[in-house]
Amino acid sequence: MSPINAVKTCFVKYVDFNSRACRSEYWYFTLFIIMLSSISTYVDFKYGLTFGEGFSEQGISGIIINLATILPSLAVGVRRLHDIGKSGWWILLPLTIIGIFVIIYWAAQVSEDDNEYGKNPLIVDSGAN
């Protein structure tokens, strides 16, 4: 999956918590979010759009970006977990801090064949009978 298709797919399926997402879709969307957050942080500090002090300093464009991408980010994370045969509830694991590393490890795993969450998204159905 190309980077542009991955981002489009994640925004189209922004509330789809039932299907599956391949590795490239997840990682390209994650890269997109990181780049978008970096740009918004730069814009916030460059133009003085921040409020708060120290570690809690936040910017207006950063907040808008976070609000706009929270559902697509959660949805692609759940779909990625479904792709490796895990329940979507495991997306809460990073709340334990150490769980962040477990989620990264799982997100890097190879897609399973068809499982209870659907067909493998990497296998194109040729429709031949």
N, CA, C and O atoms as a DFTB+ gen file, in Angstrom:
516 C
 N C O
     1  1       0.843      -1.167       0.000
     2  2       0.000       0.000       0.000
     3  2       0.896       1.240       0.000
     4  3       1.867       1.322       0.751
     5  1       0.554       2.181      -0.842
     6  2       1.347       3.408      -0.926
     7  2       1.023       4.322       0.257
     8  3      -0.033       4.194       0.876
     9  1       1.930       5.238       0.565
    10  2       1.686       6.153       1.693
    11  2       0.400       6.970       1.540
    12  3      -0.343       7.147       2.506
    13  1       0.141       7.458       0.347
    14  2      -1.060       8.273       0.134
    15  2      -2.316       7.431       0.298
    16  3      -3.285       7.874       0.915
    17  1      -2.307       6.220      -0.251
    18  2      -3.457       5.328      -0.091
    19  2      -3.667       4.944       1.363
    20  3      -4.807       4.809       1.809
    21  1      -2.593       4.769       2.102
    22  2      -2.701       4.405       3.519
    23  2      -3.382       5.526       4.295
    24  3      -4.280       5.269       5.096
    25  1      -2.967       6.756       4.066
    26  2      -3.564       7.889       4.774
    27  2      -5.025       8.052       4.378
    28  3      -5.879       8.279       5.236
    29  1      -5.321       7.937       3.077
    30  2      -6.707       8.029       2.609
    31  2      -7.560       6.945       3.260
    32  3      -8.657       7.218       3.746
    33  1      -7.053       5.721       3.267
    34  2      -7.800       4.607       3.841
    35  2      -8.089       4.842       5.314
    36  3      -9.196       4.572       5.781
    37  1      -7.110       5.338       6.045
    38  2      -7.305       5.573       7.483
    39  2      -8.339       6.651       7.742
    40  3      -9.101       6.553       8.704
    41  1      -8.382       7.673       6.908
    42  2      -9.394       8.703       7.110
    43  2     -10.772       8.251       6.630
    44  3     -11.785       8.663       7.196
    45  1     -10.825       7.413       5.601
    46  2     -12.112       6.886       5.149
    47  2     -12.676       5.904       6.180
    48  3     -13.880       5.890       6.436
    49  1     -11.812       5.094       6.762
    50  2     -12.240       4.104       7.755
    51  2     -12.016       4.627       9.178
    52  3     -11.618       3.865      10.060
    53  1     -12.263       5.903       9.405
    54  2     -11.896       6.516      10.685
    55  2     -12.687       5.995      11.875
    56  3     -12.270       6.203      13.014
    57  1     -13.813       5.327      11.654
    58  2     -14.551       4.713      12.758
    59  2     -14.746       3.214      12.539
    60  3     -15.609       2.604      13.171
    61  1     -13.959       2.621      11.659
    62  2     -14.040       1.183      11.408
    63  2     -13.126       0.458      12.389
    64  3     -11.912       0.402      12.197
    65  1     -13.719      -0.092      13.434
    66  2     -12.960      -0.817      14.448
    67  2     -13.126      -2.328      14.286
    68  3     -12.794      -3.079      15.202
    69  1     -13.632      -2.787      13.138
    70  2     -13.949      -4.201      12.964
    71  2     -13.071      -4.946      11.975
    72  3     -12.887      -6.154      12.117
    73  1     -12.529      -4.271      10.989
    74  2     -11.784      -4.972       9.948
    75  2     -10.300      -5.067      10.306
    76  3      -9.937      -5.041      11.482
    77  1      -9.456      -5.176       9.299
    78  2      -8.025      -5.362       9.508
    79  2      -7.229      -4.314       8.739
    80  3      -7.697      -3.775       7.736
    81  1      -6.012      -4.030       9.226
    82  2      -5.109      -3.086       8.556
    83  2      -3.735      -3.728       8.437
    84  3      -3.197      -4.238       9.420
    85  1      -3.172      -3.704       7.250
    86  2      -1.841      -4.282       7.047
    87  2      -0.770      -3.378       7.666
    88  3      -1.042      -2.238       8.041
    89  1       0.438      -3.907       7.762
    90  2       1.535      -3.153       8.377
    91  2       1.787      -1.824       7.696
    92  3       1.953      -0.800       8.359
    93  1       1.817      -1.837       6.368
    94  2       2.135      -0.596       5.658
    95  2       1.083       0.476       5.915
    96  3       1.421       1.650       6.065
    97  1      -0.179       0.087       5.968
    98  2      -1.228       1.067       6.261
    99  2      -1.003       1.682       7.639
   100  3      -1.076       2.902       7.780
   101  1      -0.739       0.882       8.637
   102  2      -0.527       1.373      10.001
   103  2       0.705       2.272      10.099
   104  3       0.635       3.374      10.641
   105  1       1.829       1.795       9.571
   106  2       3.074       2.543       9.741
   107  2       3.110       3.817       8.908
   108  3       3.658       4.823       9.359
   109  1       2.535       3.803       7.694
   110  2       2.481       5.027       6.897
   111  2       1.584       6.069       7.569
   112  3       1.893       7.260       7.553
   113  1       0.470       5.618       8.160
   114  2      -0.398       6.560       8.848
   115  2       0.293       7.104      10.097
   116  3       0.169       8.289      10.405
   117  1       1.012       6.257      10.811
   118  2       1.759       6.707      11.985
   119  2       2.811       7.743      11.583
   120  3       2.967       8.759      12.260
   121  1       3.523       7.495      10.498
   122  2       4.507       8.456      10.001
   123  2       3.834       9.774       9.617
   124  3       4.362      10.848       9.904
   125  1       2.679       9.694       8.972
   126  2       1.920      10.887       8.605
   127  2       1.550      11.700       9.842
   128  3       1.677      12.924       9.835
   129  1       1.095      11.038      10.898
   130  2       0.706      11.719      12.131
   131  2       1.925      12.388      12.781
   132  3       1.832      13.516      13.266
   133  1       3.054      11.694      12.789
   134  2       4.275      12.262      13.376
   135  2       4.709      13.502      12.601
   136  3       5.056      14.518      13.203
   137  1       4.694      13.428      11.270
   138  2       5.084      14.576      10.453
   139  2       4.110      15.741      10.648
   140  3       4.534      16.890      10.774
   141  1       2.819      15.448      10.673
   142  2       1.811      16.481      10.868
   143  2       1.953      17.140      12.237
   144  3       1.822      18.358      12.354
   145  1       2.215      16.359      13.254
   146  2       2.413      16.899      14.606
   147  2       3.665      17.767      14.681
   148  3       3.669      18.808      15.338
   149  1       4.720      17.335      14.007
   150  2       5.952      18.123      13.998
   151  2       5.743      19.476      13.321
   152  3       6.215      20.505      13.805
   153  1       5.040      19.460      12.214
   154  2       4.766      20.711      11.491
   155  2       3.887      21.623      12.339
   156  3       4.131      22.828      12.403
   157  1       2.872      21.066      12.987
   158  2       1.988      21.904      13.803
   159  2       2.725      22.476      15.018
   160  3       2.463      23.609      15.422
   161  1       3.636      21.707      15.596
   162  2       4.431      22.217      16.714
   163  2       5.312      23.371      16.256
   164  3       5.418      24.389      16.939
   165  1       5.939      23.209      15.103
   166  2       6.765      24.289      14.544
   167  2       5.933      25.547      14.320
   168  3       6.344      26.644      14.695
   169  1       4.770      25.387      13.711
   170  2       3.903      26.537      13.423
   171  2       3.465      27.202      14.728
   172  3       3.464      28.429      14.830
   173  1       3.096      26.403      15.718
   174  2       2.659      26.963      17.002
   175  2       3.748      27.807      17.657
   176  3       3.478      28.912      18.129
   177  1       4.968      27.298      17.687
   178  2       6.052      28.035      18.327
   179  2       6.523      29.212      17.476
   180  3       6.884      30.259      18.015
   181  1       6.523      29.054      16.170
   182  2       6.974      30.124      15.276
   183  2       6.066      31.345      15.365
   184  3       6.537      32.483      15.383
   185  1       4.757      31.096      15.422
   186  2       3.797      32.199      15.388
   187  2       3.178      32.503      16.749
   188  3       2.207      33.255      16.826
   189  1       3.720      31.936      17.814
   190  2       3.255      32.255      19.157
   191  2       1.847      31.792      19.464
   192  3       1.116      32.471      20.185
   193  1       1.455      30.647      18.930
   194  2       0.107      30.122      19.149
   195  2       0.046      29.169      20.333
   196  3      -0.836      28.313      20.399
   197  1       0.970      29.311      21.260
   198  2       1.033      28.393      22.391
   199  2       0.460      29.036      23.643
   200  3       0.373      30.259      23.760
   201  1       0.073      28.174      24.570
   202  2      -0.350      28.635      25.883
   203  2       0.128      27.614      26.908
   204  3       0.414      26.468      26.560
   205  1       0.215      28.020      28.151
   206  2       0.780      27.167      29.187
   207  2       2.273      27.441      29.307
   208  3       2.844      28.211      28.536
   209  1       2.889      26.797      30.285
   210  2       4.324      26.995      30.492
   211  2       5.022      25.668      30.683
   212  3       4.431      24.701      31.163
   213  1       6.285      25.632      30.302
   214  2       7.113      24.445      30.513
   215  2       6.617      23.234      29.757
   216  3       6.275      23.315      28.577
   217  1       6.582      22.092      30.462
   218  2       6.214      20.821      29.833
   219  2       4.762      20.804      29.363
   220  3       4.423      20.077      28.429
   221  1       3.905      21.595      29.999
   222  2       2.487      21.591      29.642
   223  2       2.147      22.597      28.539
   224  3       0.973      22.814      28.238
   225  1       3.165      23.208      27.939
   226  2       2.919      24.185      26.881
   227  2       2.350      23.485      25.652
   228  3       2.916      22.514      25.149
   229  1       1.229      23.995      25.186
   230  2       0.540      23.403      24.052
   231  2       0.231      24.474      23.023
   232  3       0.174      25.663      23.335
   233  1       0.033      24.031      21.792
   234  2      -0.290      24.964      20.728
   235  2      -1.672      24.709      20.173
   236  3      -2.183      23.590      20.229
   237  1      -2.264      25.740      19.646
   238  2      -3.626      25.653      19.131
   239  2      -3.709      24.720      17.926
   240  3      -4.612      23.886      17.854
   241  1      -2.781      24.850      16.979
   242  2      -2.848      23.972      15.796
   243  2      -2.564      22.519      16.183
   244  3      -3.120      21.598      15.584
   245  1      -1.709      22.312      17.170
   246  2      -1.443      20.950      17.643
   247  2      -2.672      20.307      18.250
   248  3      -2.926      19.121      18.035
   249  1      -3.430      21.073      19.001
   250  2      -4.660      20.554      19.601
   251  2      -5.671      20.204      18.511
   252  3      -6.333      19.169      18.581
   253  1      -5.786      21.061      17.514
   254  2      -6.713      20.799      16.405
   255  2      -6.306      19.529      15.663
   256  3      -7.156      18.700      15.338
   257  1      -5.007      19.372      15.392
   258  2      -4.512      18.178      14.700
   259  2      -4.790      16.934      15.538
   260  3      -5.240      15.922      15.003
   261  1      -4.528      16.994      16.845
   262  2      -4.765      15.843      17.719
   263  2      -6.235      15.460      17.756
   264  3      -6.568      14.277      17.695
   265  1      -7.113      16.443      17.853
   266  2      -8.545      16.146      17.862
   267  2      -9.023      15.555      16.536
   268  3      -9.889      14.681      16.514
   269  1      -8.454      16.039      15.437
   270  2      -8.863      15.559      14.113
   271  2      -8.360      14.152      13.812
   272  3      -8.937      13.454      12.978
   273  1      -7.286      13.730      14.485
   274  2      -6.683      12.432      14.142
   275  2      -6.806      11.371      15.233
   276  3      -6.304      10.261      15.058
   277  1      -7.452      11.676      16.339
   278  2      -7.509      10.690      17.421
   279  2      -8.344       9.470      17.030
   280  3      -7.918       8.341      17.275
   281  1      -9.508       9.664      16.435
   282  2     -10.323       8.514      16.036
   283  2      -9.664       7.689      14.928
   284  3      -9.614       6.465      15.042
   285  1      -9.154       8.318      13.858
   286  2      -8.476       7.497      12.853
   287  2      -7.271       6.741      13.421
   288  3      -7.003       5.612      13.010
   289  1      -6.549       7.349      14.356
   290  2      -5.387       6.687      14.954
   291  2      -5.798       5.476      15.781
   292  3      -5.185       4.413      15.682
   293  1      -6.824       5.635      16.587
   294  2      -7.316       4.507      17.382
   295  2      -7.860       3.401      16.480
   296  3      -7.609       2.219      16.712
   297  1      -8.608       3.796      15.450
   298  2      -9.207       2.806      14.553
   299  2      -8.145       1.999      13.815
   300  3      -8.256       0.777      13.727
   301  1      -7.116       2.659      13.282
   302  2      -6.081       1.915      12.560
   303  2      -5.284       1.042      13.534
   304  3      -4.829      -0.038      13.157
   305  1      -5.111       1.491      14.769
   306  2      -4.430       0.669      15.767
   307  2      -5.210      -0.590      16.092
   308  3      -4.635      -1.675      16.186
   309  1      -6.514      -0.452      16.263
   310  2      -7.364      -1.618      16.533
   311  2      -7.370      -2.551      15.327
   312  3      -7.262      -3.767      15.480
   313  1      -7.495      -1.986      14.133
   314  2      -7.485      -2.832      12.928
   315  2      -6.156      -3.551      12.765
   316  3      -6.123      -4.691      12.303
   317  1      -5.052      -2.894      13.140
   318  2      -3.726      -3.539      13.061
   319  2      -3.648      -4.703      14.045
   320  3      -3.111      -5.761      13.716
   321  1      -4.179      -4.514      15.245
   322  2      -4.205      -5.614      16.215
   323  2      -5.072      -6.760      15.706
   324  3      -4.723      -7.926      15.891
   325  1      -6.186      -6.449      15.075
   326  2      -7.025      -7.497      14.481
   327  2      -6.259      -8.269      13.420
   328  3      -6.445      -9.477      13.271
   329  1      -5.404      -7.579      12.687
   330  2      -4.654      -8.220      11.608
   331  2      -3.713      -9.300      12.123
   332  3      -3.434     -10.268      11.414
   333  1      -3.226      -9.147      13.339
   334  2      -2.329     -10.170      13.895
   335  2      -3.072     -11.108      14.845
   336  3      -2.454     -11.901      15.555
   337  1      -4.415     -11.010      14.852
   338  2      -5.221     -11.947      15.627
   339  2      -5.435     -11.561      17.080
   340  3      -5.822     -12.408      17.886
   341  1      -5.196     -10.311      17.433
   342  2      -5.382      -9.834      18.811
   343  2      -6.680      -9.040      18.914
   344  3      -7.163      -8.484      17.928
   345  1      -7.229      -8.997      20.109
   346  2      -8.414      -8.195      20.366
   347  2      -8.051      -6.712      20.298
   348  3      -6.940      -6.316      20.650
   349  1      -8.993      -5.912      19.846
   350  2      -8.770      -4.478      19.762
   351  2      -8.610      -3.810      21.122
   352  3      -8.076      -2.704      21.209
   353  1      -9.061      -4.461      22.171
   354  2      -8.930      -3.898      23.517
   355  2      -7.470      -3.768      23.949
   356  3      -7.157      -3.007      24.864
   357  1      -6.583      -4.508      23.294
   358  2      -5.156      -4.396      23.618
   359  2      -4.615      -2.998      23.303
   360  3      -3.510      -2.658      23.725
   361  1      -5.381      -2.188      22.570
   362  2      -4.944      -0.826      22.247
   363  2      -4.789       0.010      23.527
   364  3      -4.123       1.045      23.518
   365  1      -5.402      -0.440      24.612
   366  2      -5.290       0.266      25.897
   367  2      -4.003      -0.061      26.640
   368  3      -3.694       0.574      27.648
   369  1      -3.255      -1.034      26.162
   370  2      -2.025      -1.465      26.830
   371  2      -1.002      -0.342      27.049
   372  3      -0.341      -0.344      28.088
   373  1      -0.838       0.612      26.133
   374  2       0.136       1.688      26.379
   375  2      -0.165       2.542      27.607
   376  3       0.699       3.301      28.047
   377  1      -1.358       2.439      28.165
   378  2      -1.653       3.177      29.395
   379  2      -0.775       2.707      30.549
   380  3      -0.658       3.396      31.563
   381  1      -0.152       1.526      30.399
   382  2       0.747       1.004      31.428
   383  2       2.192       1.439      31.191
   384  3       3.085       0.966      31.893
   385  1       2.445       2.296      30.255
   386  2       3.750       2.822      29.839
   387  2       4.605       1.730      29.194
   388  3       5.004       1.881      28.040
   389  1       4.897       0.648      29.893
   390  2       5.714      -0.434      29.322
   391  2       4.984      -1.079      28.138
   392  3       5.611      -1.666      27.256
   393  1       3.655      -0.960      28.131
   394  2       2.853      -1.536      27.061
   395  2       3.103      -0.910      25.709
   396  3       2.763      -1.498      24.682
   397  1       3.689       0.268      25.690
   398  2       4.012       0.929      24.420
   399  2       4.943       0.042      23.599
   400  3       4.781      -0.085      22.385
   401  1       5.912      -0.568      24.266
   402  2       6.876      -1.420      23.567
   403  2       6.222      -2.692      23.045
   404  3       6.586      -3.187      21.977
   405  1       5.265      -3.221      23.788
   406  2       4.533      -4.415      23.347
   407  2       3.717      -4.098      22.107
   408  3       3.705      -4.881      21.157
   409  1       3.030      -2.955      22.105
   410  2       2.232      -2.556      20.944
   411  2       3.116      -2.342      19.719
   412  3       2.744      -2.742      18.616
   413  1       4.269      -1.723      19.892
   414  2       5.192      -1.520      18.766
   415  2       5.650      -2.866      18.220
   416  3       5.722      -3.052      17.005
   417  1       5.959      -3.804      19.109
   418  2       6.369      -5.149      18.673
   419  2       5.244      -5.829      17.905
   420  3       5.473      -6.399      16.838
   421  1       4.048      -5.771      18.437
   422  2       2.916      -6.398      17.752
   423  2       2.623      -5.734      16.414
   424  3       2.303      -6.419      15.443
   425  1       2.728      -4.411      16.351
   426  2       2.438      -3.697      15.102
   427  2       3.423      -4.066      14.003
   428  3       3.116      -3.922      12.820
   429  1       4.598      -4.539      14.382
   430  2       5.613      -4.919      13.401
   431  2       5.473      -6.371      12.940
   432  3       6.211      -6.811      12.058
   433  1       4.538      -7.117      13.525
   434  2       4.366      -8.523      13.173
   435  2       3.759      -8.677      11.778
   436  3       3.073      -7.789      11.272
   437  1       4.032      -9.817      11.184
   438  2       3.499     -10.144       9.860
   439  2       2.009     -10.477       9.985
   440  3       1.575     -11.068      10.974
   441  1       1.242     -10.093       8.976
   442  2      -0.191     -10.366       8.960
   443  2      -0.462     -11.858       9.000
   444  3       0.248     -12.652       8.384
   445  1      -1.505     -12.226       9.739
   446  2      -1.945     -13.619       9.739
   447  2      -2.784     -13.871       8.500
   448  3      -3.250     -12.939       7.843
   449  1      -2.970     -15.165       8.189
   450  2      -3.929     -15.496       7.143
   451  2      -5.311     -15.117       7.649
   452  3      -5.433     -14.446       8.675
   453  1      -6.342     -15.533       6.951
   454  2      -7.698     -15.216       7.383
   455  2      -7.876     -15.576       8.854
   456  3      -7.437     -16.638       9.295
   457  1      -8.515     -14.699       9.604
   458  2      -8.778     -14.975      11.004
   459  2     -10.193     -14.529      11.348
   460  3     -10.972     -14.194      10.456
   461  1     -10.532     -14.521      12.635
   462  2     -11.891     -14.191      13.057
   463  2     -12.290     -12.756      12.731
   464  3     -13.473     -12.418      12.786
   465  1     -11.319     -11.909      12.390
   466  2     -11.602     -10.506      12.093
   467  2     -11.732     -10.235      10.599
   468  3     -11.985      -9.100      10.196
   469  1     -11.564     -11.247       9.789
   470  2     -11.741     -11.079       8.353
   471  2     -10.605     -11.680       7.550
   472  3      -9.720     -12.357       8.074
   473  1     -10.668     -11.401       6.245
   474  2      -9.638     -11.893       5.335
   475  2      -8.387     -11.048       5.437
   476  3      -8.436      -9.885       5.838
   477  1      -7.264     -11.645       5.070
   478  2      -5.995     -10.935       5.057
   479  2      -6.081      -9.798       4.040
   480  3      -6.366     -10.057       2.870
   481  1      -5.842      -8.537       4.447
   482  2      -5.965      -7.418       3.510
   483  2      -4.907      -7.408       2.414
   484  3      -5.049      -6.681       1.431
   485  1      -3.855      -8.197       2.563
   486  2      -2.802      -8.219       1.543
   487  2      -3.098      -9.198       0.408
   488  3      -2.479      -9.125      -0.654
   489  1      -4.025     -10.094       0.627
   490  2      -4.357     -11.083      -0.400
   491  2      -5.504     -10.538      -1.234
   492  3      -6.601     -10.296      -0.731
   493  1      -5.232     -10.350      -2.509
   494  2      -6.238      -9.838      -3.426
   495  2      -7.068     -10.999      -3.926
   496  3      -6.537     -11.987      -4.434
   497  1      -8.380     -10.872      -3.778
   498  2      -9.280     -11.921      -4.237
   499  2      -9.422     -11.830      -5.747
   500  3      -9.968     -10.863      -6.276
   501  1      -8.918     -12.857      -6.438
   502  2      -8.947     -12.830      -7.903
   503  2     -10.328     -13.155      -8.454
   504  3     -10.613     -12.844      -9.610
   505  1     -11.191     -13.773      -7.656
   506  2     -12.544     -14.084      -8.092
   507  2     -12.610     -15.254      -9.037
   508  3     -13.673     -15.505      -9.605
   509  1     -11.526     -15.990      -9.239
   510  2     -11.524     -17.136     -10.143
   511  2     -12.203     -18.318      -9.459
   512  3     -11.945     -18.608      -8.291
   513  1     -13.072     -18.992     -10.202
   514  2     -13.772     -20.181      -9.678
   515  2     -13.327     -21.411     -10.377
   516  3     -13.806     -22.503     -10.070
